């Protein structure tokens, strides 16, 4: 057998080390804080992300429906005996697929349907159309099963016209079902609202869909439930499942004695802290302004609220909450708190010492910053939250922010990207220190940051322009020129449509990993990176 030359051997060793050294993306926005920061990106920098040196490398077309979830990524994964960096994608036709992240070659696909079933129709509402299959971003646990497991929720319709949601657990190297899955999602909870039967609220699969990203907390898969575009009657739900058995372990109805209050957060995932507390925003629905002695709603209805919950036995315990003083007005005027995502900030030092803060914003153009040890509850006269910034943006927040090096970034619909500085654990000043120059259309942008430690920060987002092309934007995250956020690149800059990667899609969230950007559209994913040298 001929010997390899020393140069070839060194090259193979370097390639193997590169595969092994790459981080993974196992959940929405990298981790449960939902900060959306990859601080291990060493290839892409503000100096090389421009239309001359950076652009579309190739497409990944799933071919089996719209790929609405954010992709997930596992490096150095052995599939059929070969090591790959792998991208995982799901579609609204109920397919789960895996691709080589560096070439786009399909590695496996799995149809997550029971025999005789088809993906759900769009229920006549059109926000997810023409079919509803897998909408929420899954979550991966590399320690589960023989090779690692991906957990996802799929909607379907049987031959009798009945609708189903099921939790699936797939081997990440083959797509095969694990742990005797899938399991049917169903639930009841004590309550007397419109969906109740004999004193029990009933989970109605036809009226609900899973939009917010799945969350893994201490062995429990957290699923959260929204309406079919406010088609009544419905209630919001939070359901927990054991990741090893897929058995349902916790049930919580947001409005057990009221109505509505779905959880969707523009497909952002609930956040979770190191202690396993779960944070989320609820949408319009019943909020009980009559409080008990502990300051909690007397009828346990939490519409339009910021929630902090813990896992306690067979239920989720509400540890704390916040609702604005005019919550009834906001509910009645469709000013969803829960239209935007929630995010846990890293510990910040303020005048009173170290603070652990959580931030959320929705349709009322206010940023709400809460202390995780005291969210603020409800007061009919004045908000008792840690800080709020009214008129922080001019559109509706249908997206999720990010935070990097002391700056908080928002991109609301039909508004410019806005950069707020945080000093002494406060948004200070309360007006932006920098803004973009071009308004972002439709749903604004879910924002993320790539950086090498604290340097080379790049702010990324995907703009949905409807039937026009989807646009990937990149900004210098921390270098501002007279209050202007400098755009480094967008995918419309190159001539002849070189970087076009598909038509618009709702709430797309990019990921940046290993020198590449994976950006979704209604047609598939564009894979961006440094362009090869011109020949």
Residue pairs with C-beta under 8 A, 6 or more apart in sequence:
4 12
16 83
19 75
19 76
19 83
19 85
20 75
20 76
21 75
22 75
22 76
22 85
22 513
22 514
23 38
23 40
23 75
23 513
24 73
24 74
24 75
24 140
24 142
25 38
25 71
25 72
25 73
25 511
25 513
26 72
26 74
26 139
26 140
26 141
26 142
27 72
27 137
27 139
27 140
27 213
27 214
27 215
27 216
27 269
28 34
28 70
28 137
28 139
28 213
28 214
28 267
28 268
28 269
28 509
29 35
29 36
29 70
29 268
29 269
29 400
29 402
29 446
29 448
29 509
30 36
30 37
30 38
30 448
30 511
32 215
32 216
32 217
32 269
32 271
32 272
32 273
32 344
33 271
33 273
33 343
33 344
33 345
33 346
34 268
34 269
34 271
34 341
34 342
34 343
34 344
34 400
35 343
35 344
35 345
35 346
35 402
35 403
36 343
36 400
36 402
36 446
36 447
36 448
36 449
36 509
37 402
37 403
37 404
37 448
37 449
37 450
37 451
38 448
38 449
38 450
38 451
38 511
38 512
38 513
39 451
39 452
39 453
39 454
40 452
41 450
41 451
41 452
41 456
41 458
41 512
41 513
41 515
42 452
42 515
43 514
43 515
43 529
43 530
44 54
44 450
44 456
44 458
44 512
44 515
44 517
44 529
44 530
45 452
45 456
45 458
46 456
46 457
46 458
46 476
46 479
46 488
48 54
48 530
49 458
49 474
49 488
49 489
50 488
50 489
51 489
51 493
51 494
51 499
53 530
53 531
54 474
54 489
54 528
54 529
54 530
54 531
55 491
55 494
55 498
55 499
55 528
55 531
56 491
56 498
56 499
56 500
56 501
56 526
56 527
56 528
57 516
57 527
57 528
57 529
57 531
58 103
58 104
58 527
59 104
59 501
59 502
59 523
59 524
59 525
59 526
59 527
60 87
60 89
60 99
60 104
60 518
60 524
60 525
60 527
61 523
61 524
62 89
62 91
62 95
62 97
62 524
63 524
64 91
64 93
64 95
64 97
64 109
65 91
65 92
65 93
65 94
65 95
65 119
65 131
65 133
66 91
66 92
66 93
66 505
66 522
67 89
67 90
67 91
67 520
67 524
67 525
68 90
68 91
68 92
68 128
68 134
68 135
68 267
68 505
68 506
68 507
68 520
69 89
69 90
69 134
69 135
69 136
69 137
69 138
69 152
69 213
69 267
70 137
70 213
70 508
70 509
70 510
70 511
70 520
71 87
71 88
71 89
71 511
71 518
71 520
71 525
72 87
72 88
72 137
72 138
72 139
72 140
72 150
73 85
73 86
73 87
73 88
73 101
73 511
73 513
73 514
73 518
74 85
74 86
74 88
74 140
74 142
74 148
74 172
75 85
75 86
75 514
76 83
76 84
76 85
77 83
77 84
77 85
77 86
77 147
77 148
77 172
77 173
78 84
78 147
78 173
79 86
79 98
79 107
79 108
79 173
79 174
80 107
80 173
84 100
84 101
84 102
84 107
85 100
85 101
85 102
85 514
86 98
86 99
86 100
86 101
86 107
86 172
87 98
87 99
87 100
87 101
87 518
87 525
88 96
88 97
88 98
88 138
88 140
88 150
88 172
89 96
89 97
89 98
89 99
89 525
90 96
90 97
90 133
90 134
90 138
90 152
91 97
91 133
91 134
92 119
92 128
92 131
92 132
92 133
92 134
92 135
93 119
93 131
93 133
94 111
94 112
94 113
94 119
94 133
94 134
94 154
94 155
94 156
95 109
95 110
95 111
95 112
95 133
95 134
96 109
96 110
96 112
96 134
96 138
96 150
96 152
96 168
96 170
96 175
97 106
97 108
97 109
97 110
97 175
98 106
98 107
98 108
98 109
98 172
98 175
99 105
99 106
99 107
100 107
101 513
101 514
101 516
101 518
101 527
102 516
104 527
108 173
108 174
108 175
109 175
110 170
110 174
110 175
110 176
110 177
112 133
112 134
112 152
112 154
112 166
112 168
112 170
112 182
113 119
113 154
113 156
114 156
114 158
114 164
114 166
114 182
116 158
116 159
117 156
117 157
117 158
117 159
117 164
118 131
118 156
118 157
119 131
119 132
119 133
119 155
119 156
119 157
120 131
120 132
120 133
120 155
120 156
120 157
120 163
121 130
121 131
121 132
121 157
122 128
122 129
122 130
122 131
122 132
123 132
123 206
123 228
123 229
123 231
124 231
125 228
125 229
125 231
126 229
127 229
127 506
128 135
128 209
128 506
132 155
132 209
133 154
133 155
133 156
134 152
134 153
134 154
134 155
135 155
135 209
135 210
135 211
135 267
136 152
136 153
136 210
136 211
136 212
136 213
136 214
136 223
136 267
137 213
137 214
137 267
137 269
137 509
138 150
138 151
138 152
138 153
138 213
138 214
139 150
139 151
139 213
139 214
139 215
139 216
139 221
140 148
140 149
140 150
140 151
140 172
141 148
141 149
141 151
141 216
141 243
142 148
142 172
144 169
144 178
144 243
144 244
145 169
145 171
145 178
145 179
146 171
147 171
147 172
147 173
147 174
148 171
148 172
148 173
149 169
149 170
149 171
149 172
149 178
149 179
149 243
150 169
150 170
150 172
151 167
151 168
151 169
151 170
151 214
151 216
151 221
151 243
152 167
152 168
152 170
152 214
153 165
153 166
153 167
153 168
153 185
153 210
153 214
153 223
154 165
154 166
154 168
154 182
155 163
155 164
155 165
155 205
155 209
155 210
156 163
156 164
156 166
157 163
157 164
158 164
162 205
162 206
163 205
163 206
164 184
164 185
164 205
165 184
165 185
165 205
165 208
165 209
165 210
166 181
166 182
166 183
166 184
166 185
167 181
167 182
167 183
167 185
167 221
167 223
167 241
167 246
168 177
168 181
168 182
169 177
169 178
169 179
169 181
169 182
169 243
169 246
170 176
170 177
170 178
171 177
171 178
179 244
179 245
179 246
180 246
181 246
182 246
183 241
183 246
183 247
183 248
185 203
185 205
185 223
185 239
185 248
186 203
186 205
187 202
187 203
187 237
187 239
187 248
187 251
187 253
188 200
188 201
188 202
188 203
188 251
189 200
189 201
189 237
189 251
189 252
189 253
189 256
190 199
190 200
190 201
190 256
191 199
191 200
191 201
191 235
191 253
191 255
191 256
191 257
192 199
192 256
192 257
193 201
193 233
193 235
193 255
193 256
193 257
193 258
193 259
193 286
194 232
194 233
194 259
195 201
195 202
195 204
195 207
195 233
195 234
195 235
195 259
196 202
201 235
201 253
201 256
203 225
203 237
203 239
204 233
204 234
206 228
207 227
207 228
207 231
207 233
207 234
208 225
208 226
208 227
208 228
208 234
208 237
208 262
209 225
209 226
209 227
209 228
210 223
210 224
210 225
210 226
211 226
211 264
211 265
211 267
212 224
212 226
212 263
212 264
212 265
212 267
212 268
212 269
212 270
212 280
213 267
213 268
213 269
213 270
214 221
214 222
214 223
214 269
215 221
215 222
215 269
215 270
215 271
215 272
215 278
216 222
216 243
217 272
217 276
217 278
217 311
218 276
218 311
219 242
219 243
219 244
220 240
220 241
220 242
220 243
220 249
220 250
220 311
221 240
221 241
221 242
221 243
222 238
222 239
222 240
222 270
222 272
222 278
223 238
223 239
223 240
223 241
224 236
224 237
224 238
224 239
224 263
224 264
224 270
224 280
225 236
225 237
225 238
225 239
225 262
225 263
226 236
226 262
226 263
226 264
226 283
227 234
227 236
227 260
227 262
227 264
228 234
230 260
230 262
230 284
232 259
232 260
233 259
234 259
234 260
234 262
235 253
235 254
235 255
235 256
235 258
235 259
235 260
235 261
235 262
235 285
236 253
236 254
236 255
236 260
236 261
236 262
236 263
236 282
236 283
236 285
237 251
237 252
237 253
237 254
237 263
238 250
238 251
238 252
238 254
238 263
238 278
238 280
238 309
238 316
239 248
239 250
239 251
239 252
240 248
240 249
240 250
240 251
240 311
240 316
241 247
241 248
241 249
242 248
242 249
249 311
249 314
250 311
250 313
250 314
250 315
250 316
251 314
251 315
251 316
252 309
252 315
252 316
254 261
254 262
254 263
254 282
254 285
254 301
254 302
254 303
255 261
255 285
255 286
255 301
255 302
255 303
256 299
256 300
256 301
257 286
257 288
257 299
257 300
257 301
258 285
258 286
258 287
258 288
258 299
258 301
258 303
259 285
259 286
260 283
260 284
260 285
260 286
260 303
261 282
261 283
261 284
261 285
261 286
261 287
261 301
261 302
261 303
261 304
261 338
262 282
262 283
262 285
262 338
263 270
263 280
263 281
263 282
263 283
263 338
264 283
264 338
264 339
265 280
265 281
265 338
265 339
265 340
265 341
265 342
265 400
266 339
266 340
266 341
266 398
266 399
266 400
266 443
266 446
266 506
266 507
267 506
267 507
267 509
268 340
268 341
268 342
268 399
268 400
268 446
269 341
270 278
270 279
270 280
270 342
271 278
271 279
271 280
271 342
271 343
271 344
271 358
272 278
272 279
272 344
273 279
273 344
273 356
273 372
275 310
276 310
276 311
277 308
277 309
277 310
277 319
277 372
278 307
278 308
278 309
278 310
278 311
278 316
279 306
279 307
279 308
279 309
279 342
279 344
279 358
279 372
280 306
280 307
280 309
280 338
280 342
281 305
281 306
281 307
281 337
281 338
281 340
281 341
281 342
281 360
281 362
282 302
282 303
282 304
282 305
282 307
282 337
282 338
283 303
283 304
283 336
283 337
283 338
283 339
284 303
284 304
284 330
284 331
284 334
284 335
284 336
284 338
285 301
285 303
285 304
285 331
286 299
286 301
286 303
286 331
287 297
287 301
287 302
287 303
287 304
287 305
287 323
287 327
287 328
287 331
287 378
288 297
288 298
288 299
288 300
288 301
289 297
289 327
289 328
289 378
289 380
290 297
290 298
290 299
291 297
291 298
291 377
291 378
292 298
295 377
295 378
296 318
296 321
296 377
297 378
300 318
302 318
302 321
302 323
303 327
303 331
304 323
304 324
304 327
304 330
304 331
304 335
304 336
304 337
304 338
305 321
305 322
305 323
305 327
305 337
306 321
306 322
306 323
306 337
306 342
306 358
306 360
306 368
306 370
306 375
307 318
307 320
307 321
308 318
308 319
308 320
308 321
308 358
308 372
308 375
309 316
309 317
309 318
309 319
310 316
310 317
310 319
311 317
320 374
320 375
320 377
321 375
321 377
321 378
322 368
322 370
322 375
322 376
322 377
322 378
322 383
322 385
323 337
323 377
323 378
324 330
324 337
324 364
324 366
324 368
324 383
325 378
325 379
325 380
325 381
325 382
325 383
327 378
329 335
330 336
330 337
330 363
330 364
334 363
335 362
335 363
335 364
336 362
336 363
337 360
337 362
337 363
337 364
337 368
338 362
339 362
339 363
339 396
339 397
339 398
340 360
340 361
340 362
340 397
340 398
340 399
340 400
340 401
341 360
341 399
341 400
341 401
341 446
342 358
342 359
342 360
342 400
343 358
343 359
343 360
343 400
343 401
343 402
343 403
344 356
344 357
344 358
344 372
345 356
345 357
345 358
345 359
345 403
345 422
346 403
347 354
347 355
347 356
348 354
348 355
348 357
348 422
348 425
349 355
349 424
349 425
350 424
350 425
350 426
351 424
351 425
355 371
355 386
355 425
356 371
356 372
356 373
357 369
357 370
357 371
357 372
357 386
357 425
358 369
358 370
358 372
358 375
359 367
359 368
359 369
359 370
359 401
359 403
359 408
360 367
360 368
360 370
361 367
361 368
361 392
361 393
361 397
361 401
361 410
362 396
362 397
363 396
363 397
365 390
365 391
365 392
365 393
365 394
365 395
365 396
365 397
365 412
366 388
366 389
366 390
366 391
366 392
367 388
367 389
367 392
367 408
367 410
367 420
367 427
368 385
368 387
368 388
369 385
369 386
369 387
369 388
369 389
369 426
369 427
370 376
370 385
370 386
371 386
374 386
375 385
376 383
376 384
376 385
376 386
377 384
387 426
387 427
389 420
389 427
389 430
392 410
392 418
392 420
392 430
393 410
393 412
393 415
393 418
394 412
394 414
394 415
395 412
395 413
395 414
395 415
395 444
396 412
396 413
396 444
397 410
397 412
397 413
397 444
398 412
398 413
398 442
398 443
398 444
398 507
399 410
399 411
399 412
399 413
399 443
399 444
399 445
399 446
399 447
399 507
400 446
400 447
400 509
401 408
401 409
401 410
401 447
402 408
402 409
402 447
402 448
402 449
402 459
403 409
403 422
404 449
404 451
404 457
404 459
404 477
404 478
405 454
405 457
405 477
405 478
406 421
406 422
406 423
407 419
407 420
407 421
407 422
407 433
407 477
407 478
408 419
408 420
408 421
408 422
408 427
409 417
409 418
409 419
409 420
409 447
409 449
409 459
409 477
410 417
410 418
410 420
410 444
410 447
411 417
411 418
411 436
411 440
411 444
411 445
411 447
411 461
412 418
412 440
412 444
413 440
413 441
413 442
413 443
413 444
414 439
414 440
414 441
414 442
414 444
415 439
415 440
415 444
416 435
416 436
416 437
416 438
416 439
416 440
416 485
417 435
417 436
417 440
417 445
417 447
417 459
417 461
417 475
417 485
418 432
418 434
418 435
418 436
419 432
419 433
419 434
419 435
419 480
419 485
420 427
420 430
420 432
420 433
421 427
421 428
421 429
421 433
422 428
432 483
433 480
433 483
434 480
434 483
434 484
434 485
435 483
435 484
435 485
436 475
436 484
436 485
436 487
437 484
437 485
437 487
438 487
440 461
440 463
440 473
441 463
441 464
441 465
441 466
442 463
442 464
442 465
442 466
442 504
442 506
443 464
443 506
443 507
445 461
445 462
445 463
445 473
446 461
446 462
446 507
446 508
446 509
446 510
447 459
447 460
447 461
448 459
448 460
448 461
448 509
448 510
448 511
448 512
449 457
449 458
449 459
449 460
449 477
450 456
450 457
450 458
450 460
450 512
451 457
451 458
451 477
457 476
457 477
457 478
458 474
458 475
458 476
458 477
458 488
458 512
459 474
459 475
459 476
459 477
459 485
460 472
460 473
460 474
460 475
460 510
460 512
460 517
461 472
461 473
461 510
462 470
462 471
462 472
462 473
462 508
462 509
462 510
462 519
462 520
462 521
463 470
463 471
463 472
463 473
464 470
464 504
464 505
464 506
464 507
464 508
465 471
465 504
466 503
466 504
467 503
467 504
468 503
468 504
469 491
469 492
469 497
469 500
469 501
469 502
469 503
469 504
469 521
470 491
470 501
470 502
470 503
470 504
470 505
470 508
470 519
470 520
470 521
470 522
470 526
471 490
471 491
471 492
472 489
472 490
472 491
472 499
472 501
472 510
472 517
472 519
472 526
472 528
473 487
473 489
473 490
473 491
474 487
474 488
474 489
474 490
475 485
475 486
475 487
475 488
476 485
476 486
476 488
479 486
480 486
491 499
491 500
491 501
491 519
491 526
491 528
492 499
493 499
499 526
499 528
501 519
501 521
501 523
501 524
501 525
501 526
501 528
502 520
502 521
502 522
502 523
502 524
502 526
503 521
503 522
503 523
504 521
504 522
505 520
505 521
505 522
508 519
508 520
508 521
509 520
510 517
510 518
510 519
510 520
511 517
511 518
512 518
515 529
515 530
516 527
516 528
516 529
517 527
517 528
517 529
518 525
518 526
518 527
518 528
519 525
519 526
519 527
519 528
